[in-house]
Amino acid sequence: MVAEPRERRPRRPTAADGLLVVDKPAGWTSHDVVAKARWLAGTRKVGHAGTLDPMATGVLVLGVGRATKLLTYVVGADKEYRATIRLGESTTTDDAEGELVRRIAVPEVPDGIDAAVAALTGAIQQVPSAVSAIKIDGQRAYARVRAGEDVQLAARPVTVHEFEVGEIRAVDGVVDLDARVVCSSGTYIRALARDLGAALGVGGHLTMLRRTRVGGYPVSTARALDELEAWPMDVPLDTLPLTDAARATFPVRELTAAEATALGHGQRIAPSGVDGAERTVAAIGPDGALVALIEDRGPQARPVLVFAGA
């Protein structure tokens, strides 16, 4: 008996090069969102600018087409979070997805919270959670932990620009603390929860995390997955155009026609002089198109990434 051919899933039209800011739902991995976006955008060329754990929600910046080249710069942007930290319980993963390993009764708000938060604010040395995506000899730390290895990660410098404590609630022998955190790229909020609990002598872990901003992309500009899934099949998915994405990520230099032509040929132009430092600048042509990303090098600015050919 000959099997009937499987019905092919209809192909969607290819979306224009640009960024897609998604409000990731709980339970989805960042890879899940990228896979969905590849189908919605009609292209395999989709990447993300920094993962979110499955339990976390909020801003996940995706690049489509040539905009994937911008993601390297978006990854390094500061990030803002809303979080709930539970004091009195420690878990294997420093968040609610792990197994409970210790519980200490905390009937009321512990003394010293303000001092402990202050000590975790500013430039600090942070030991990432063992179940992080950091690679050790080419393998993710979380994979080694799941294989039964005892993983010890080295402390690394991060900056917590703001660590604000909101409502504090004593519930069923533990204390839940709401917080707002603005931090540098590479900061683990799970590790902040762990370290705050350790500083207070009661242990702690993260029970809720929502990323509310990545660089110039606040959650108010993010789109829900169900909204994107409802996009008409015959209409290309709407993305944030390259130029708008660049304006939200970099300082901008408006080019003359001659400068746009030179950069399109990969040539150097006069320096931008942004903050007097070597800094990446979005070079926008007279027609409003993103021509290149440029950086000052001595007496000239050189293109580090060209988008528009001459």
N, C-alpha and C positions, 0 to 999 in steps of 0.2 A: 504494500500500500504506500503510495507516494504522499508524503506529508505536504500539506498546503503551505505555500510560502507565507512567512510572517509579514504582517502588515507593517510597513515602515512608518515610523513617527514622522509627521510632517516637519519639514525644515522651515525655520523662521527666517525672515530677511535679516541680513547682517546689520547690526547697529553701527552707527558712526563712531569713530575713535573718540574716546572721552572717558570720564569717570562716572561711576555709578556708586552713590552713597546709600548703603542699605542699613536698615534697622534690623539687625540680626535677632531672630527670636530665640528663646531658650530651647535647649535640646538639639540645636543644629550646630555642627562643627563649621569652622570657617571653610573647610574643603567642601562641605555640603552646599554652602551658599555659592561658592565658585562654580561647582558643577551645575547648579540650577541656572546661574547667570550665563554660563556658556550656551546652554540651550536657549534661554530667553533672548540672548544677544546674537544668536546665529553664528557663533564663532568659537573656536577653541582658545583664541588668544585673549584670555581673561586671567587676571591675577589679583591678589589682595595685598593691602599695605598693613600687615600686622594681624596676627590671629587673635581671636577671642575664644575662651574656653566654652564648651557646650552649655554650661549653666549660665554664662553671661549673656547679656543682651546689649543692644545698642550699636553704635557707629562702626561699620565695617566698610572701608573704602576699597572699591574694586576699580581696576583699570581695564578698559576694553580697547583692543587694537593697539595703536601706537601709544596710547595713554599708559600702557603698562610700563613704559620707560620713565614715567613720572613717579612711579610707586616707590622707587629707591629713596626719593626725597621725602615723600609723605610718611614713610615708615619712621623716619627720624624725628618727626614733629612731636611736640608736647601733646599730652593726652589728659583728658579730664574724666573723672569717674564719680558715680554715686555708689556707695557701698554700705552694707550692713555687716558689722563684725560681732560675732558672738564670743563673749568673754566667759571662760569657765570650761570650755570644751576644746580639745585638740584633736585633729584628725590626721590621717596618713597623707592627705593631699593638701592640707591647709585650707580646704574649702569643704562645702557641704556634700560633695560627691565622694569624699573619702570615708574610711572607716573610723569610728570614734576610738581613740586610743587612751584618752584620759579625760576625766570629768572631775572638776573641783567645784563644790558648792559656792556660788557667789550670790548671797542673799540680797546684797545691796551694791550700789555703785562703788567700785574700789577706789581707795584714795590714790592720788598720784597720776590720774589720767592725763591731766593737762601737761605735767612734766614729761610723761612718757611720750605723748604726742609730739611735744616740742623737740624731744631727742630724736624723733624719726622724721623731722622736717629739715629741709635744706639739703646740702651735699652730704650724702651718707654712703656707707659701704653696706650693701645688701647681699645676703646669701639667697639666691633664687630657690624656689621650691624644688625639691628633688624630682617631682613629676612634671617639670617644665619641658619645653621643646628644645632646650639648649642641647647642642650636639657634643658628645664625648667620643672622640676617635671615630667620628662619622655616624654615630648612632644616637638617636634622641635619648635624653635622660629618662623620660617617662617609660620608654621601651625597656631600658635596662632595669628600672625599678620593677616593672611587670614581670621581667624574667627572673626576679629574685635577687638582683644585685643590691648591695648597699652603696648607694650613690651619694658621694659627698661633693658638692659644688663649691667652687671658690667664691668669695665675696667679690662684688664688682661695684664700681662707683655709679650711683644714680643720683638724681636730684628730685626731691619732693618739694615743689614750689609752694604748695598750699596743702594743709591737712587740717580740715575744719571738722569739728565734732558737732553733730546736730542733736537730735533727740536720743536720750538714753533711757532704756526700759529694763526693769528687773522682771524676768518672767521665768517661773518654774525653776528657780534655783540658779539661773544664769542671767547674764546681762547682755542685751542687744544694744549696739551703739551704731547709729547712722552717721555716715561721714561723707564728706566731699573731698576728693583728692585731685590735685593738678600736679602732674609729674613729667619727668623726661621719659623718652622712649627707653624701654628696657626695664622699667620699674614693674615689679610684681606686687599687685595689691594683695594677693594671698599672703605674700611674705610680710607685708606691712601688718596684716591681721595677726599672723603668727607672732611677729616680733613685739607687737603691742601687748598681746596676751602674756608673752614671756617676761616682758619688762614689769608687768603687774603681778607676776608670780602665779597666774591662774590659767594660763594657756588661752589660745584663741584661734578662731578660724573664720573664714568668710562664708556668709550665708546668702548674700545677694550682691551682684555686681552689674552695673549698667554703665557702659562707656557713653558719655554724653558729648564728647568732642574729640576729634583727631585733627590737630593743626587748625586750619581754617574751615573745617567741616563740622558744624554743630549737628546734634541729633535732629534739630528742627528742619534740616534740609534732607534728612534720610527718608527713604521710602520703604514701606513695609513689603515683605515678600508677597503677601497675598495681593497687594496692589499691582506688583509687577507680573504676577502670574495671570492676572486678569487682562493683561495687555493684549490688544487685538492681534490675531495670528498673522495678518497680512500687513501689519504696520511695524517698521523697525523700532526697536526699543529706544526710548529717549535717553540720551546720556548728557552729562555736563560737558560741553565742547572743550577741546584742548585749551583754547585761549582762556576761557573762564576758569578752568581748572588751574592753569598756570597762575592766573591773577590771584587765586585764593591760596596759593602755596608759596609764591616767591614775590620779592620786590619786582617791580615792572620797569622796563626801559622802553620808551616809544622810539622806534627807529625811523631814520630817514630812508628814502627809497634806495639811496646808494649804500647805506649800512645794511639794509635787508639783503641786497644783492651780494654784498661782500660775505656776509655770514652764510648765505645760501651756498657759496662756493667754498665754505670752510675757512675763510680768511679772518684775520683779526681786525678789530676796530678800536676806536678810542675807548679808554677805560670808563666804567660806569661810576666809580667812586662811591659805591654804596657803603656807608658807615666806615669808610676808609679801610675796609678789610676785604680779603678775598671771600666773596660770597656769591652764591648762585643767583642769577637774575634772569627773569623771563624777558626775552627780547621780542617785542610785538611790532609787526610791520605796519606800514601806513594803511593797509587794507584791513587791519584788525586781526590778522592771522598770527599764530605763534610761529616765529621763524626759528628760534633756537633758545637754548639755555646757555648763558655765558658766565664766565668768571674772570675777574681782573687778575692779570698776571703781569706785575710790574707796570710798564707804561702803556699796556694794551689790554683789551678784553678779548678772550679767545672763546670760541664756541666749544662747549663740552658735549652738546647734544643738538643736532640739527634736525628740525622737523620739516622745514620748507626748503626744497631745492631751488637753486637759482633759475 
